[in-house]
Amino acid sequence: MAKKRLIIDMDHVMADITSQYIKWFKEATGIEMQRQDLLGKPEDQAFPDPQLVRKFLHTPGFFRSAPVIAGSQEVIRELNDSYDLFIVSAAMEFPQSLSEKFEWLQEHFPFIHWQQVILCGSKRPISGDFMIDDHLKNLDHFNGEKLLFSATHNSDIDNSAYTRVNNWDEVRRLLLQLHALA
């Protein structure tokens, strides 16, 4: 029997971009933002200086040095054995992110083969059985089961079209249980 295809986003799902924004904003301004201050707000509008935060996305090192989201390495390693797994990340808007995201993956997820990585502009053509993403714009066009990974910017979304997963333990329980039932 063929493995089910699992698509996993990087930013805010594997890479803790929120912590990166907070760290870089404090280094640039001296102002320390708290996660609770960012809840329900678009990423670049949650900070007092949205232009500065947007500039981070074009700054070399921003994507390359992002922290890993807790639990993601272990769970993705397990899922990689059970699913036809692909890491899919939009990277064309910020061209330096192409190499930075790939290098980041090689460092933190060395078990992911380069043929399992898709760095793209739009995720609309991507298909599969499951997609884990933090943005509705990516999930809306997906043809399989949509798993909304909790992030500060999507904390106020309550939509029955998506299954919300709050952390990697929840992902493990859901997807490994579904795999065992198949």
Contacts in CASP RR format, 6 or more apart in sequence:
PFRMAT RR
TARGET T0000
AUTHOR 0000-0000-0000
METHOD contacts of the structure
MODEL  1
MAKKRLIIDMDHVMADITSQYIKWFKEATGIEMQRQDLLGKPEDQAFPDP
QLVRKFLHTPGFFRSAPVIAGSQEVIRELNDSYDLFIVSAAMEFPQSLSE
KFEWLQEHFPFIHWQQVILCGSKRPISGDFMIDDHLKNLDHFNGEKLLFS
ATHNSDIDNSAYTRVNNWDEVRRLLLQLHALA
1 182 0 8 1.000
2 84 0 8 1.000
3 82 0 8 1.000
3 83 0 8 1.000
3 84 0 8 1.000
4 83 0 8 1.000
4 84 0 8 1.000
4 128 0 8 1.000
4 129 0 8 1.000
4 130 0 8 1.000
4 179 0 8 1.000
4 182 0 8 1.000
5 83 0 8 1.000
5 84 0 8 1.000
5 85 0 8 1.000
5 86 0 8 1.000
5 127 0 8 1.000
5 128 0 8 1.000
5 129 0 8 1.000
5 130 0 8 1.000
6 79 0 8 1.000
6 83 0 8 1.000
6 84 0 8 1.000
6 85 0 8 1.000
6 86 0 8 1.000
6 128 0 8 1.000
6 129 0 8 1.000
6 130 0 8 1.000
6 131 0 8 1.000
6 132 0 8 1.000
6 175 0 8 1.000
7 86 0 8 1.000
7 88 0 8 1.000
7 123 0 8 1.000
7 126 0 8 1.000
7 128 0 8 1.000
7 130 0 8 1.000
7 131 0 8 1.000
7 132 0 8 1.000
7 133 0 8 1.000
7 142 0 8 1.000
8 14 0 8 1.000
8 76 0 8 1.000
8 79 0 8 1.000
8 85 0 8 1.000
8 86 0 8 1.000
8 87 0 8 1.000
8 88 0 8 1.000
8 131 0 8 1.000
8 132 0 8 1.000
9 87 0 8 1.000
9 88 0 8 1.000
9 89 0 8 1.000
9 131 0 8 1.000
9 132 0 8 1.000
9 133 0 8 1.000
9 134 0 8 1.000
9 135 0 8 1.000
9 138 0 8 1.000
9 149 0 8 1.000
10 87 0 8 1.000
10 89 0 8 1.000
10 101 0 8 1.000
10 104 0 8 1.000
10 105 0 8 1.000
11 17 0 8 1.000
11 63 0 8 1.000
11 66 0 8 1.000
11 89 0 8 1.000
11 134 0 8 1.000
12 18 0 8 1.000
12 69 0 8 1.000
12 134 0 8 1.000
12 149 0 8 1.000
12 151 0 8 1.000
12 153 0 8 1.000
13 69 0 8 1.000
13 72 0 8 1.000
13 132 0 8 1.000
13 133 0 8 1.000
13 134 0 8 1.000
13 149 0 8 1.000
13 151 0 8 1.000
14 68 0 8 1.000
14 69 0 8 1.000
14 72 0 8 1.000
14 76 0 8 1.000
14 87 0 8 1.000
14 108 0 8 1.000
14 109 0 8 1.000
15 63 0 8 1.000
15 66 0 8 1.000
15 67 0 8 1.000
15 68 0 8 1.000
15 69 0 8 1.000
15 101 0 8 1.000
15 104 0 8 1.000
16 66 0 8 1.000
16 67 0 8 1.000
16 68 0 8 1.000
16 69 0 8 1.000
17 43 0 8 1.000
17 66 0 8 1.000
18 35 0 8 1.000
18 38 0 8 1.000
18 43 0 8 1.000
18 151 0 8 1.000
18 152 0 8 1.000
19 66 0 8 1.000
19 67 0 8 1.000
20 56 0 8 1.000
20 62 0 8 1.000
20 65 0 8 1.000
20 66 0 8 1.000
20 67 0 8 1.000
21 33 0 8 1.000
21 43 0 8 1.000
21 47 0 8 1.000
21 53 0 8 1.000
21 56 0 8 1.000
22 32 0 8 1.000
22 33 0 8 1.000
22 34 0 8 1.000
22 35 0 8 1.000
24 56 0 8 1.000
24 59 0 8 1.000
24 62 0 8 1.000
25 31 0 8 1.000
25 33 0 8 1.000
25 47 0 8 1.000
25 49 0 8 1.000
25 52 0 8 1.000
25 53 0 8 1.000
25 56 0 8 1.000
26 32 0 8 1.000
26 33 0 8 1.000
28 52 0 8 1.000
29 48 0 8 1.000
29 49 0 8 1.000
29 52 0 8 1.000
31 48 0 8 1.000
33 46 0 8 1.000
33 47 0 8 1.000
35 152 0 8 1.000
37 46 0 8 1.000
38 46 0 8 1.000
38 47 0 8 1.000
38 152 0 8 1.000
38 153 0 8 1.000
39 152 0 8 1.000
39 155 0 8 1.000
39 156 0 8 1.000
40 46 0 8 1.000
40 152 0 8 1.000
40 153 0 8 1.000
40 154 0 8 1.000
40 155 0 8 1.000
40 156 0 8 1.000
41 152 0 8 1.000
41 153 0 8 1.000
42 153 0 8 1.000
43 53 0 8 1.000
43 152 0 8 1.000
43 153 0 8 1.000
44 50 0 8 1.000
44 53 0 8 1.000
44 54 0 8 1.000
46 53 0 8 1.000
46 152 0 8 1.000
46 153 0 8 1.000
47 53 0 8 1.000
56 62 0 8 1.000
57 93 0 8 1.000
57 94 0 8 1.000
57 97 0 8 1.000
58 94 0 8 1.000
58 96 0 8 1.000
60 96 0 8 1.000
60 100 0 8 1.000
61 96 0 8 1.000
61 100 0 8 1.000
62 97 0 8 1.000
62 100 0 8 1.000
63 94 0 8 1.000
63 96 0 8 1.000
63 97 0 8 1.000
63 100 0 8 1.000
63 101 0 8 1.000
63 104 0 8 1.000
64 100 0 8 1.000
64 101 0 8 1.000
64 103 0 8 1.000
64 104 0 8 1.000
66 104 0 8 1.000
68 108 0 8 1.000
69 168 0 8 1.000
70 167 0 8 1.000
70 168 0 8 1.000
71 167 0 8 1.000
71 168 0 8 1.000
71 169 0 8 1.000
72 168 0 8 1.000
73 108 0 8 1.000
73 109 0 8 1.000
74 168 0 8 1.000
75 168 0 8 1.000
75 169 0 8 1.000
75 171 0 8 1.000
75 172 0 8 1.000
76 85 0 8 1.000
76 109 0 8 1.000
76 112 0 8 1.000
76 168 0 8 1.000
77 109 0 8 1.000
77 111 0 8 1.000
78 172 0 8 1.000
78 176 0 8 1.000
79 85 0 8 1.000
79 171 0 8 1.000
79 172 0 8 1.000
79 175 0 8 1.000
79 176 0 8 1.000
80 111 0 8 1.000
80 112 0 8 1.000
80 116 0 8 1.000
82 175 0 8 1.000
82 176 0 8 1.000
82 179 0 8 1.000
83 130 0 8 1.000
83 175 0 8 1.000
83 179 0 8 1.000
85 112 0 8 1.000
85 116 0 8 1.000
86 116 0 8 1.000
86 117 0 8 1.000
86 118 0 8 1.000
86 126 0 8 1.000
87 105 0 8 1.000
87 109 0 8 1.000
87 112 0 8 1.000
87 116 0 8 1.000
87 117 0 8 1.000
87 118 0 8 1.000
88 118 0 8 1.000
88 120 0 8 1.000
88 123 0 8 1.000
88 126 0 8 1.000
88 131 0 8 1.000
89 101 0 8 1.000
89 118 0 8 1.000
89 119 0 8 1.000
89 120 0 8 1.000
90 119 0 8 1.000
90 120 0 8 1.000
90 121 0 8 1.000
90 122 0 8 1.000
90 123 0 8 1.000
90 138 0 8 1.000
91 97 0 8 1.000
91 98 0 8 1.000
91 101 0 8 1.000
91 119 0 8 1.000
91 120 0 8 1.000
91 121 0 8 1.000
92 98 0 8 1.000
92 119 0 8 1.000
92 120 0 8 1.000
92 121 0 8 1.000
93 121 0 8 1.000
98 119 0 8 1.000
101 119 0 8 1.000
102 114 0 8 1.000
102 117 0 8 1.000
102 119 0 8 1.000
105 112 0 8 1.000
105 117 0 8 1.000
118 126 0 8 1.000
120 126 0 8 1.000
123 133 0 8 1.000
123 138 0 8 1.000
123 141 0 8 1.000
123 142 0 8 1.000
124 141 0 8 1.000
126 142 0 8 1.000
127 142 0 8 1.000
127 143 0 8 1.000
127 144 0 8 1.000
128 142 0 8 1.000
128 143 0 8 1.000
128 144 0 8 1.000
129 144 0 8 1.000
129 145 0 8 1.000
130 144 0 8 1.000
130 145 0 8 1.000
130 147 0 8 1.000
130 175 0 8 1.000
131 138 0 8 1.000
131 139 0 8 1.000
131 142 0 8 1.000
131 144 0 8 1.000
131 145 0 8 1.000
131 146 0 8 1.000
131 147 0 8 1.000
132 147 0 8 1.000
132 149 0 8 1.000
132 165 0 8 1.000
132 171 0 8 1.000
133 139 0 8 1.000
133 142 0 8 1.000
133 146 0 8 1.000
133 147 0 8 1.000
133 148 0 8 1.000
133 149 0 8 1.000
134 148 0 8 1.000
134 149 0 8 1.000
134 150 0 8 1.000
134 151 0 8 1.000
134 153 0 8 1.000
134 154 0 8 1.000
135 154 0 8 1.000
136 148 0 8 1.000
136 154 0 8 1.000
136 157 0 8 1.000
136 159 0 8 1.000
136 162 0 8 1.000
139 146 0 8 1.000
139 148 0 8 1.000
139 162 0 8 1.000
145 163 0 8 1.000
146 161 0 8 1.000
146 162 0 8 1.000
146 163 0 8 1.000
147 162 0 8 1.000
147 163 0 8 1.000
147 164 0 8 1.000
147 165 0 8 1.000
147 171 0 8 1.000
147 174 0 8 1.000
148 154 0 8 1.000
148 157 0 8 1.000
148 159 0 8 1.000
148 162 0 8 1.000
148 163 0 8 1.000
148 164 0 8 1.000
148 165 0 8 1.000
149 165 0 8 1.000
149 171 0 8 1.000
150 164 0 8 1.000
150 165 0 8 1.000
150 166 0 8 1.000
150 167 0 8 1.000
163 174 0 8 1.000
165 171 0 8 1.000
165 174 0 8 1.000
END
